[in-house]
Amino acid sequence: MNTSKTQQEPTLLPGDFAIWMFIFMELFVFFIAFITYSVVRALNVEMFNKFQQTLSTELGAANTLLLITSSYFVVRAIQAIKHDDVKRCIFWLYAALAGGAGFLILKTFEYYDKLSEGINLSTNLFYMFYLSLTIFHFLHVILGMIILLAIVIKAHRGAYSADNHLGIETGASYWHMVDLVWIILFPLVYIIR
């Protein structure tokens, strides 16, 4: 059997095992939060339906599109590095970061709109959950962008190649988790009535 020391061995999950432990813990926390939201919502359907209508589904949908597109760009970055195309990998990572930045900008406008109306965590149960869940996710987007930026810096320094791209796959795995959480959070908080 011919094995090369420089080639990465295929694994069940892409990226480093430690990030997957972190991802599973984060998903568990979000799962508990989503279950709690659903139970409280079931006990307060009319109030949740009323205040849900004050949210901008257009901004939420735009943010969904931004994160899904950004995840696609991360996939393209991995494909590029697997073909030893570092420049294209960096290009796609910057594109993914732009998608994340777009998400943060739109959410900031949304938060500004709510806060300027005097809405905060103590306004009512719906807004407590809306703000808590989306701000928690917002912080995860920031962390994901920091991870992607660190990967870009390392890629500029020549740290990755077709034979050594574990770090990119690790960061991509986290970024996809951030996207997945939003794909669940958006319909749960903005749409389902």
C-alpha positions as CSV (number, residue, x, y, z in Angstrom):
1,M,0.0,0.0,0.0
2,N,1.5,3.3,-1.1
3,T,1.0,6.1,1.4
4,S,2.6,9.5,1.4
5,K,3.5,11.4,4.6
6,T,2.2,14.7,3.1
7,Q,-1.2,13.4,2.1
8,Q,-4.0,13.8,4.6
9,E,-5.8,10.6,5.4
10,P,-9.6,10.7,4.8
11,T,-11.7,11.0,7.9
12,L,-15.4,10.6,8.6
13,L,-15.7,14.4,9.5
14,P,-13.8,17.1,7.7
15,G,-11.4,19.2,9.8
16,D,-10.0,18.7,13.2
17,F,-11.8,16.4,15.7
18,A,-11.7,19.1,18.4
19,I,-13.8,21.5,16.4
20,W,-16.4,18.8,16.0
21,M,-16.6,18.4,19.8
22,F,-17.0,22.2,20.1
23,I,-19.6,22.2,17.3
24,F,-21.7,19.4,18.9
25,M,-21.6,21.3,22.2
26,E,-22.7,24.5,20.5
27,L,-25.5,22.7,18.6
28,F,-26.7,21.1,21.9
29,V,-26.9,24.6,23.5
30,F,-28.9,25.9,20.5
31,F,-31.1,22.8,20.6
32,I,-32.0,23.4,24.2
33,A,-32.7,27.1,23.4
34,F,-34.9,26.2,20.5
35,I,-36.8,23.6,22.5
36,T,-37.3,26.2,25.3
37,Y,-38.5,28.8,22.8
38,S,-40.9,26.3,21.2
39,V,-42.4,25.3,24.6
40,V,-42.8,29.0,25.8
41,R,-44.2,29.9,22.4
42,A,-46.8,27.1,22.6
43,L,-47.9,28.5,25.9
44,N,-48.1,32.1,24.5
45,V,-49.2,31.6,20.9
46,E,-51.2,34.8,20.5
47,M,-48.5,37.0,22.0
48,F,-45.7,35.4,19.9
49,N,-47.8,35.6,16.7
50,K,-48.5,39.3,17.3
51,F,-44.9,40.3,18.0
52,Q,-43.4,38.0,15.4
53,Q,-45.2,40.2,12.8
54,T,-43.1,43.1,13.9
55,L,-39.9,41.4,12.6
56,S,-38.7,41.9,9.0
57,T,-39.0,38.6,7.2
58,E,-37.3,40.3,4.2
59,L,-34.2,41.1,6.3
60,G,-34.3,37.6,7.8
61,A,-34.5,36.1,4.3
62,A,-31.7,38.3,3.0
63,N,-29.6,37.2,5.9
64,T,-30.4,33.6,5.2
65,L,-29.3,34.1,1.6
66,L,-26.1,35.8,2.7
67,L,-25.1,32.9,5.0
68,I,-26.0,30.2,2.6
69,T,-24.0,31.9,-0.2
70,S,-21.2,32.5,2.2
71,S,-21.1,28.8,3.1
72,Y,-21.0,28.0,-0.7
73,F,-18.0,30.3,-1.0
74,V,-16.3,28.4,1.8
75,V,-16.9,25.1,-0.1
76,R,-15.4,26.8,-3.2
77,A,-12.3,27.8,-1.1
78,I,-11.8,24.1,0.0
79,Q,-12.2,23.0,-3.6
80,A,-9.6,25.5,-4.7
81,I,-7.0,24.5,-2.1
82,K,-7.5,20.9,-2.9
83,H,-6.4,21.8,-6.4
84,D,-3.4,23.8,-4.9
85,D,-4.9,27.1,-6.0
86,V,-4.1,29.2,-3.0
87,K,-5.0,32.5,-4.7
88,R,-8.5,31.3,-5.6
89,C,-8.9,29.8,-2.1
90,I,-8.1,33.2,-0.6
91,F,-10.5,34.9,-3.0
92,W,-13.4,32.6,-1.9
93,L,-12.5,33.0,1.8
94,Y,-12.7,36.8,1.3
95,A,-16.1,36.3,-0.4
96,A,-17.3,34.2,2.5
97,L,-16.2,37.0,4.9
98,A,-18.1,39.5,2.9
99,G,-21.2,37.4,3.2
100,G,-20.7,37.3,7.0
101,A,-20.1,41.0,7.1
102,G,-23.3,41.6,5.2
103,F,-25.2,39.5,7.7
104,L,-23.8,41.5,10.6
105,I,-24.7,44.8,8.9
106,L,-28.3,43.8,8.2
107,K,-28.7,42.4,11.8
108,T,-27.2,45.6,13.2
109,F,-29.9,47.7,11.3
110,E,-32.5,45.3,12.6
111,Y,-31.3,45.6,16.2
112,Y,-31.1,49.4,15.8
113,D,-34.7,49.5,14.6
114,K,-35.9,47.5,17.6
115,L,-33.8,49.3,20.2
116,S,-34.9,52.7,18.9
117,E,-38.5,51.6,19.5
118,G,-37.6,50.9,23.1
119,I,-37.6,47.2,22.7
120,N,-35.2,45.2,24.9
121,L,-34.9,41.9,26.7
122,S,-37.5,42.8,29.3
123,T,-40.1,44.1,26.9
124,N,-41.9,40.7,26.7
125,L,-41.2,37.0,26.4
126,F,-41.1,37.1,22.6
127,Y,-38.5,39.9,22.4
128,M,-36.5,38.2,25.2
129,F,-36.2,35.1,23.1
130,Y,-35.8,37.0,19.8
131,L,-33.0,39.1,21.1
132,S,-31.3,36.4,23.1
133,L,-31.3,33.8,20.3
134,T,-30.3,36.2,17.5
135,I,-27.6,38.0,19.5
136,F,-26.2,34.6,20.6
137,H,-26.1,33.6,16.9
138,F,-24.7,37.1,16.0
139,L,-21.7,36.4,18.3
140,H,-21.2,33.1,16.6
141,V,-21.1,34.8,13.2
142,I,-18.4,37.1,14.6
143,L,-16.4,34.1,16.0
144,G,-16.8,32.3,12.6
145,M,-15.5,35.4,10.8
146,I,-12.5,35.6,13.1
147,I,-11.7,32.0,12.4
148,L,-12.0,32.6,8.6
149,L,-9.9,35.7,8.8
150,A,-7.2,33.7,10.7
151,I,-7.3,31.1,7.9
152,V,-6.9,33.8,5.3
153,I,-3.9,35.2,7.0
154,K,-2.3,31.8,7.2
155,A,-3.2,31.1,3.6
156,H,-1.4,34.4,2.6
157,R,1.7,33.0,4.4
158,G,1.6,29.8,2.5
159,A,0.4,27.5,5.3
160,Y,-2.1,25.6,3.1
161,S,-1.8,23.4,0.0
162,A,-3.5,20.4,-1.6
163,D,-1.7,18.2,0.8
164,N,-2.3,20.3,3.9
165,H,-5.7,21.9,4.2
166,L,-7.0,20.6,7.5
167,G,-7.1,24.1,9.0
168,I,-9.4,25.3,6.2
169,E,-11.7,22.3,6.6
170,T,-11.8,22.9,10.3
171,G,-12.8,26.6,10.0
172,A,-15.3,25.7,7.2
173,S,-16.9,23.1,9.5
174,Y,-17.5,25.8,12.1
175,W,-18.8,28.3,9.5
176,H,-21.3,25.7,8.2
177,M,-22.5,25.2,11.8
178,V,-23.2,28.9,12.1
179,D,-25.2,28.7,8.8
180,L,-27.1,25.7,9.9
181,V,-28.2,27.3,13.2
182,W,-29.5,30.3,11.3
183,I,-31.4,28.1,8.8
184,I,-33.2,26.7,11.8
185,L,-33.5,30.0,13.8
186,F,-34.9,32.1,10.9
187,P,-38.1,30.1,10.3
188,L,-38.5,29.3,14.0
189,V,-38.5,32.9,15.2
190,Y,-39.5,34.9,12.1
191,I,-41.9,32.7,10.1
192,I,-43.6,29.8,12.0
193,R,-46.9,30.9,13.4
